[in-house]
Amino acid sequence: MMTAWLLAAALQALPASAQTAASLELTLDKAVALGLQKNLDVALAEERLAYFEAQRRQAIGAALPAVTLTGLYNRNLVKPSFFLGGAVLQAGQDNSMRHAATLQQYLFTGGMVSQGMRAARVGVEGGQAQLHSAREDVVLAVKRLFYAVCLASETAAIQRESLSLAEDHLKTIEERYRQGLDSDLVVLRQKVEVANNQPALLAALNSEELSLTMLKDTLGLDVDVPVRVVGSLEGSPLSLVSYESLQSAALERNSDYLAAHKQYEQADAILAVQKGFRWPWLSAYADYQWYSESNDAWPEPQERATSSVVGLRLNYPLFSGGQTTAKIQQARSQLDQARIAMDKVARAMKVEVKREWLNVKEAQERAQSQESAISQARRALEATEVRYRAGQASLLEQNDATLALQQTRLLYANALHDYRVALAALERAAGMPVEEAVR
């Protein structure tokens, strides 16, 4: 009865989602997809891209002919008058209407229209690069958190096995104690060893739960939603390509550098637009008008007339108070700033590629070294256990062998984690998928 009551109380203490919903299986690909869906930086980059696309449509519209329709209706409450030979005469009708259709097409603008279209096009390409950069940042952040959960889970599994080994050793020692082969001091020493392993396991489990909570928070999931991470740090061994090939590829595919380069190209086009204000503008126009005057609400055919005209219009800015020169200087300064920013991004990108390439190489070598050491440590522990049961090894030797295996496995798990994280960061810096960044 008491057991049933405790079980019911435990169920009531669980969140509703944990009682009614099954655990959400979260693979790396699914975690990345959720991160991209919820991230605000990605949403902001998408809106910025939409703005650049609207600017491009506006620039294209400047190159097309502009057609304007106008309409005017007047009702003369008092007809206008004029003087003729000392007499006052009234003119006009009660109602007058004028309508016009005007077409204008720029023929020459000093390159302003073409350079404006170029600036808008490059702006869209830069917006696409910025969106890609925001997505890559999210992918890297999610991968880091996902691998952190995998590492915490592996650490907890290692600590759990270490506690199990310590408990198995305690059973062996207690059996030898009953046979009179070991003293009670040896039993007490092993009980201390078991007790010392329990806090490490609790800490590992807490770290696993905390890592999972941070991952869920980043993905926009409720922290109390049950989630089961499906994945591991293990993977096929990969051979890293040369540092020089990654550097050259990064200059072509790194999204941050591409965005900075597009901003430089856009600043160059804007400078050309500002220079266009120093040139005359030539445009062709056509105008068609129809008008009427009548005392009636609707004019008769004889009260209607039309006219049309075509021509060329030349505008030449002779004096603008120095505004054109100042705008050109501002555009040239923005071009210089964009060049400096592009060089800064390129330098930072090279440093990042070099650092992550070295991190991948170092972590890979550590993982390979520890992988072979695990099998050796396990064989050493098995041999020590056999020798201990035969009375040829001490408890200290057995615990040392157990600790050596535990530390080797932890070092291997950390090396795999560092390798996966560094590889993801290298992929972000080089701007290419993992399968292309390694051979």
C-alpha positions as CSV (number, residue, x, y, z in Angstrom):
1,M,0.0,0.0,0.0
2,M,2.8,2.4,0.9
3,T,4.6,1.5,-2.3
4,A,1.5,2.4,-4.4
5,W,1.1,5.7,-2.6
6,L,4.7,6.7,-3.3
7,L,4.3,5.7,-6.9
8,A,1.2,7.9,-7.3
9,A,2.9,10.8,-5.6
10,A,5.9,10.5,-7.9
11,L,3.6,10.5,-11.0
12,Q,1.8,13.6,-9.7
13,A,5.1,15.4,-9.3
14,L,6.1,14.8,-12.9
15,P,5.3,17.5,-15.4
16,A,2.2,16.9,-17.5
17,S,4.2,16.7,-20.7
18,A,6.3,14.0,-19.2
19,Q,3.3,11.9,-18.3
20,T,1.3,12.3,-21.6
21,A,4.0,12.6,-24.2
22,A,6.8,10.3,-25.3
23,S,10.4,11.5,-25.3
24,L,11.3,13.5,-28.4
25,E,14.1,11.8,-30.3
26,L,16.6,14.5,-31.3
27,T,19.3,13.7,-33.9
28,L,22.0,16.2,-35.0
29,D,20.2,17.0,-38.2
30,K,16.9,17.5,-36.4
31,A,18.5,19.7,-33.8
32,V,20.1,21.9,-36.6
33,A,16.7,22.2,-38.4
34,L,15.0,23.3,-35.1
35,G,17.8,25.8,-34.4
36,L,17.5,27.3,-37.9
37,Q,13.7,27.5,-37.5
38,K,13.7,29.3,-34.2
39,N,16.8,31.5,-34.4
40,L,16.1,35.3,-34.4
41,D,19.4,36.2,-36.2
42,V,18.4,34.0,-39.1
43,A,14.9,35.7,-39.2
44,L,16.6,39.1,-39.1
45,A,18.9,38.2,-42.0
46,E,15.9,36.9,-44.0
47,E,14.1,40.3,-43.5
48,R,17.3,42.1,-44.5
49,L,17.5,40.1,-47.6
50,A,13.9,40.9,-48.4
51,Y,14.7,44.6,-48.1
52,F,17.7,44.3,-50.5
53,E,15.5,42.4,-53.0
54,A,12.9,45.3,-52.8
55,Q,15.8,47.8,-53.4
56,R,16.8,45.8,-56.5
57,R,13.3,45.9,-57.9
58,Q,13.3,49.7,-57.3
59,A,16.6,50.1,-59.2
60,I,15.2,48.1,-62.1
61,G,12.2,50.3,-62.2
62,A,14.4,53.4,-62.6
63,A,15.7,52.0,-65.9
64,L,12.2,51.4,-67.3
65,P,10.0,54.2,-68.8
66,A,7.8,56.1,-66.4
67,V,4.2,56.6,-67.4
68,T,2.0,59.1,-65.5
69,L,-1.7,59.7,-65.8
70,T,-3.1,63.0,-64.5
71,G,-6.7,64.3,-64.4
72,L,-8.1,67.7,-63.6
73,Y,-11.7,68.9,-63.2
74,N,-12.7,72.5,-62.5
75,R,-16.1,74.0,-61.7
76,N,-16.2,77.7,-62.3
77,L,-18.4,79.2,-59.6
78,V,-17.7,82.6,-61.1
79,K,-16.4,82.5,-64.6
80,P,-13.1,84.4,-65.2
81,S,-13.3,87.8,-66.9
82,F,-11.0,90.0,-69.0
83,F,-11.2,93.5,-70.3
84,L,-11.6,94.5,-73.9
85,G,-12.1,98.0,-75.1
86,G,-13.3,99.1,-71.7
87,A,-15.8,96.3,-71.5
88,V,-15.7,93.4,-69.0
89,L,-16.2,90.1,-70.8
90,Q,-16.5,86.6,-69.3
91,A,-14.7,83.7,-70.7
92,G,-14.8,79.9,-70.3
93,Q,-17.5,77.5,-69.4
94,D,-19.0,76.2,-66.2
95,N,-17.1,72.9,-66.4
96,S,-13.6,72.2,-67.6
97,M,-11.6,68.9,-67.6
98,R,-8.0,68.2,-68.6
99,H,-6.4,64.8,-68.7
100,A,-2.9,63.8,-69.7
101,A,-0.7,60.7,-70.3
102,T,3.0,61.4,-70.0
103,L,5.9,59.0,-70.8
104,Q,9.5,59.6,-69.8
105,Q,12.5,57.5,-70.5
106,Y,16.0,58.3,-69.4
107,L,18.5,58.0,-72.2
108,F,21.7,59.1,-70.4
109,T,22.3,59.6,-66.7
110,G,26.1,59.4,-66.5
111,G,25.9,55.7,-65.5
112,M,23.7,56.4,-62.5
113,V,20.9,54.0,-63.5
114,S,23.2,51.1,-64.5
115,Q,25.4,51.5,-61.4
116,G,22.4,51.8,-59.2
117,M,21.1,48.5,-60.6
118,R,24.6,47.0,-60.0
119,A,24.6,48.3,-56.4
120,A,21.2,46.8,-55.8
121,R,22.2,43.4,-57.4
122,V,25.3,43.2,-55.3
123,G,23.3,44.2,-52.2
124,V,21.1,41.2,-52.8
125,E,24.1,38.9,-53.1
126,G,25.5,40.4,-49.9
127,G,22.2,39.8,-48.2
128,Q,22.3,36.2,-49.3
129,A,25.8,35.8,-48.0
130,Q,24.8,37.4,-44.6
131,L,21.8,35.0,-44.4
132,H,24.2,32.0,-45.1
133,S,26.6,33.3,-42.5
134,A,23.7,33.5,-39.9
135,R,22.7,30.0,-40.7
136,E,26.2,28.7,-40.4
137,D,26.6,30.4,-37.0
138,V,23.4,28.6,-35.8
139,V,24.6,25.3,-37.2
140,L,27.9,25.6,-35.4
141,A,26.3,26.6,-32.1
142,V,23.8,23.7,-32.2
143,K,26.6,21.3,-33.1
144,R,28.7,22.4,-30.1
145,L,25.7,22.0,-27.7
146,F,24.8,18.6,-29.3
147,Y,28.3,17.3,-28.9
148,A,28.4,18.7,-25.3
149,V,25.4,16.5,-24.5
150,C,27.0,13.5,-26.2
151,L,30.2,14.1,-24.1
152,A,28.2,14.4,-20.9
153,S,26.3,11.3,-21.7
154,E,29.5,9.3,-22.4
155,T,31.1,10.7,-19.3
156,A,28.1,9.5,-17.2
157,A,28.3,6.1,-18.8
158,I,32.0,5.8,-18.0
159,Q,31.4,6.9,-14.4
160,R,28.5,4.4,-14.1
161,E,30.7,1.6,-15.3
162,S,33.5,2.7,-12.9
163,L,31.1,2.5,-10.0
164,S,29.9,-0.9,-11.2
165,L,33.5,-2.1,-11.4
166,A,34.2,-0.8,-7.9
167,E,31.0,-2.6,-6.6
168,D,32.1,-5.9,-8.4
169,H,35.5,-5.6,-6.8
170,L,33.9,-5.1,-3.4
171,K,31.9,-8.3,-3.8
172,T,35.1,-10.2,-4.8
173,I,36.9,-8.8,-1.7
174,E,34.0,-9.6,0.6
175,E,34.1,-13.2,-0.7
176,R,37.8,-13.4,-0.1
177,Y,37.2,-12.0,3.3
178,R,34.7,-14.7,4.2
179,Q,37.4,-17.2,3.0
180,G,39.9,-15.6,5.2
181,L,42.1,-14.4,2.3
182,D,41.6,-10.6,2.9
183,S,41.3,-8.6,6.1
184,D,38.5,-6.4,7.1
185,L,40.7,-3.4,6.4
186,V,40.8,-4.3,2.8
187,V,37.0,-4.5,2.8
188,L,36.7,-1.0,4.4
189,R,39.2,0.4,1.9
190,Q,37.1,-0.9,-1.0
191,K,33.9,0.5,0.5
192,V,35.5,3.9,0.6
193,E,36.4,3.4,-3.1
194,V,32.8,2.7,-3.9
195,A,31.6,5.7,-1.9
196,N,34.1,7.9,-3.8
197,N,32.7,6.9,-7.2
198,Q,29.1,7.7,-6.3
199,P,29.6,11.6,-6.2
200,A,31.4,11.5,-9.5
201,L,28.5,9.7,-11.1
202,L,26.0,12.1,-9.7
203,A,28.1,15.0,-11.0
204,A,28.2,13.4,-14.4
205,L,24.5,12.9,-14.5
206,N,23.9,16.5,-13.4
207,S,26.2,17.7,-16.1
208,E,24.4,15.6,-18.7
209,E,21.0,17.1,-17.6
210,L,22.4,20.6,-17.7
211,S,23.9,20.2,-21.1
212,L,20.6,18.9,-22.4
213,T,18.7,21.8,-20.8
214,M,21.0,24.3,-22.6
215,L,20.4,22.5,-25.9
216,K,16.6,22.5,-25.5
217,D,16.7,26.2,-24.5
218,T,18.7,27.1,-27.7
219,L,16.3,25.1,-29.9
220,G,13.3,26.9,-28.4
221,L,12.0,23.8,-26.6
222,D,10.5,23.8,-23.2
223,V,13.2,22.8,-20.7
224,D,10.9,20.3,-19.1
225,V,10.0,18.5,-22.4
226,P,11.5,15.0,-22.3
227,V,14.2,14.7,-25.0
228,R,16.4,11.8,-25.9
229,V,19.5,12.7,-27.9
230,V,20.3,10.2,-30.6
231,G,23.9,10.4,-31.6
232,S,27.5,9.8,-30.4
233,L,30.9,11.2,-30.8
234,E,32.2,8.1,-32.6
235,G,32.7,8.3,-36.4
236,S,34.8,7.1,-39.3
237,P,38.4,8.2,-39.2
238,L,39.1,11.1,-41.5
239,S,42.2,12.4,-43.1
240,L,42.6,16.1,-43.0
241,V,43.4,18.0,-46.1
242,S,46.3,20.5,-46.2
243,Y,46.1,23.8,-44.5
244,E,47.0,25.7,-47.8
245,S,44.1,24.1,-49.7
246,L,41.7,25.1,-46.9
247,Q,42.9,28.7,-46.9
248,S,42.5,29.1,-50.6
249,A,39.0,27.5,-50.5
250,A,38.0,29.8,-47.6
251,L,38.6,32.9,-49.7
252,E,36.0,31.6,-52.2
253,R,33.4,30.1,-49.8
254,N,33.6,31.7,-46.4
255,S,30.3,33.5,-46.1
256,D,31.6,36.3,-43.9
257,Y,34.3,37.1,-46.4
258,L,31.8,36.9,-49.3
259,A,29.5,39.3,-47.5
260,A,32.3,41.8,-46.8
261,H,33.4,41.5,-50.5
262,K,29.9,42.2,-51.7
263,Q,29.7,45.3,-49.4
264,Y,32.9,46.5,-51.0
265,E,31.5,46.0,-54.5
266,Q,28.3,47.8,-53.5
267,A,30.2,50.8,-52.1
268,D,32.1,51.0,-55.4
269,A,28.9,51.1,-57.3
270,I,27.4,53.7,-55.0
271,L,30.5,55.9,-55.6
272,A,29.9,55.6,-59.4
273,V,26.3,56.6,-58.8
274,Q,27.3,59.7,-56.9
275,K,29.8,60.6,-59.7
276,G,26.9,60.5,-62.1
277,F,25.4,63.6,-60.6
278,R,28.2,65.6,-62.3
279,W,26.9,64.7,-65.7
280,P,23.9,66.0,-67.6
281,W,20.8,63.9,-67.8
282,L,19.1,63.3,-71.1
283,S,15.6,61.9,-71.3
284,A,12.9,61.5,-74.0
285,Y,9.3,62.3,-73.2
286,A,5.9,62.0,-74.9
287,D,2.8,63.8,-73.7
288,Y,-0.8,63.2,-74.9
289,Q,-3.6,65.5,-73.5
290,W,-7.3,65.6,-74.0
291,Y,-9.5,68.4,-72.6
292,S,-12.9,69.9,-72.7
293,E,-15.0,72.8,-71.6
294,S,-18.8,72.8,-71.3
295,N,-21.7,74.3,-69.4
296,D,-23.3,70.8,-69.4
297,A,-22.3,68.0,-67.1
298,W,-20.9,66.0,-70.1
299,P,-19.3,67.9,-73.0
300,E,-20.5,67.5,-76.6
301,P,-18.0,66.3,-79.3
302,Q,-17.4,69.8,-80.5
303,E,-16.5,70.8,-77.0
304,R,-13.6,68.3,-76.8
305,A,-10.0,68.6,-78.0
306,T,-6.7,66.7,-77.9
307,S,-3.0,67.4,-78.2
308,S,0.2,65.5,-78.2
309,V,3.9,66.3,-78.1
310,V,7.2,64.5,-78.0
311,G,10.7,65.8,-77.3
312,L,14.0,65.6,-75.5
313,R,14.8,67.1,-72.1
314,L,18.3,67.9,-70.9
315,N,19.1,68.6,-67.3
316,Y,22.6,69.8,-66.4
317,P,23.5,70.6,-62.7
318,L,25.6,73.7,-63.0
319,F,25.8,74.5,-59.3
320,S,24.7,72.6,-56.2
321,G,26.6,74.4,-53.4
322,G,29.2,71.7,-53.2
323,Q,26.7,69.0,-52.3
324,T,27.8,66.7,-55.2
325,T,31.4,66.9,-54.3
326,A,30.6,66.2,-50.6
327,K,28.5,63.2,-51.5
328,I,31.3,61.8,-53.7
329,Q,33.8,62.2,-50.9
330,Q,31.4,60.4,-48.5
331,A,31.0,57.6,-51.0
332,R,34.7,57.3,-51.5
333,S,35.2,57.2,-47.7
334,Q,32.6,54.4,-47.4
335,L,34.5,52.5,-50.2
336,D,37.7,52.8,-48.2
337,Q,35.9,51.6,-45.0
338,A,34.5,48.6,-46.9
339,R,38.0,47.7,-48.2
340,I,39.5,47.9,-44.7
341,A,36.6,45.8,-43.3
342,M,37.1,43.2,-46.1
343,D,40.8,43.0,-45.3
344,K,40.0,42.6,-41.6
345,V,37.5,39.8,-42.2
346,A,40.1,38.0,-44.5
347,R,42.7,38.2,-41.8
348,A,40.4,37.0,-39.1
349,M,39.3,34.2,-41.4
350,K,42.8,33.0,-42.0
351,V,43.6,33.0,-38.3
352,E,40.4,31.0,-37.7
353,V,41.1,28.4,-40.3
354,K,44.7,28.0,-39.0
355,R,43.5,27.7,-35.4
356,E,40.7,25.2,-36.1
357,W,42.9,23.2,-38.5
358,L,45.5,22.8,-35.7
359,N,42.8,21.9,-33.2
360,V,41.4,19.2,-35.5
361,K,44.8,17.8,-36.1
362,E,45.7,17.8,-32.4
363,A,42.4,16.3,-31.2
364,Q,42.5,13.6,-33.9
365,E,46.0,12.5,-32.8
366,R,44.8,12.5,-29.1
367,A,41.8,10.4,-30.0
368,Q,43.9,7.9,-32.0
369,S,46.4,7.6,-29.2
370,Q,43.8,7.1,-26.5
371,E,41.8,4.6,-28.6
372,S,44.7,2.2,-28.6
373,A,45.4,2.9,-24.9
374,I,41.8,1.9,-23.9
375,S,42.2,-1.7,-25.1
376,Q,45.6,-1.9,-23.3
377,A,44.1,-0.5,-20.1
378,R,41.2,-2.9,-20.2
379,R,43.6,-5.9,-20.7
380,A,45.7,-4.6,-17.8
381,L,42.7,-4.4,-15.6
382,E,41.5,-8.0,-16.5
383,A,45.0,-9.3,-15.9
384,T,45.2,-7.5,-12.5
385,E,41.8,-8.9,-11.5
386,V,43.0,-12.4,-12.3
387,R,46.2,-11.9,-10.3
388,Y,44.2,-10.4,-7.4
389,R,41.9,-13.4,-7.1
390,A,45.0,-15.6,-7.2
391,G,46.5,-13.5,-4.4
392,Q,49.3,-12.2,-6.6
393,A,48.2,-8.5,-6.8
394,S,47.2,-6.0,-4.1
395,L,44.0,-4.0,-3.9
396,L,45.9,-0.9,-4.7
397,E,47.1,-2.4,-8.0
398,Q,43.6,-3.4,-8.8
399,N,42.2,0.1,-8.1
400,D,45.0,1.7,-10.0
401,A,44.2,-0.4,-13.0
402,T,40.5,0.5,-12.7
403,L,41.4,4.2,-12.4
404,A,43.7,4.0,-15.4
405,L,41.0,2.6,-17.6
406,Q,38.5,5.2,-16.4
407,Q,40.9,8.1,-17.1
408,T,41.8,6.7,-20.5
409,R,38.2,6.4,-21.5
410,L,37.5,9.9,-20.3
411,L,40.5,11.3,-22.2
412,Y,39.3,9.5,-25.3
413,A,35.8,10.8,-25.0
414,N,37.1,14.4,-24.5
415,A,39.4,14.0,-27.5
416,L,36.5,12.8,-29.7
417,H,34.4,15.8,-28.4
418,D,37.2,18.3,-29.2
419,Y,37.7,16.7,-32.6
420,R,34.0,17.0,-33.5
421,V,33.7,20.6,-32.3
422,A,36.9,21.7,-34.0
423,L,35.9,20.0,-37.2
424,A,32.5,21.8,-37.1
425,A,34.3,25.1,-36.4
426,L,36.7,24.4,-39.3
427,E,33.8,23.8,-41.6
428,R,32.3,27.1,-40.5
429,A,35.6,28.9,-41.2
430,A,36.3,27.2,-44.5
431,G,32.8,27.6,-45.7
432,M,32.5,24.1,-47.0
433,P,30.8,20.8,-45.8
434,V,32.7,18.4,-43.6
435,E,33.1,15.8,-46.4
436,E,34.8,18.4,-48.5
437,A,36.9,19.8,-45.7
438,V,38.4,16.3,-45.0
439,R,39.5,13.5,-47.2
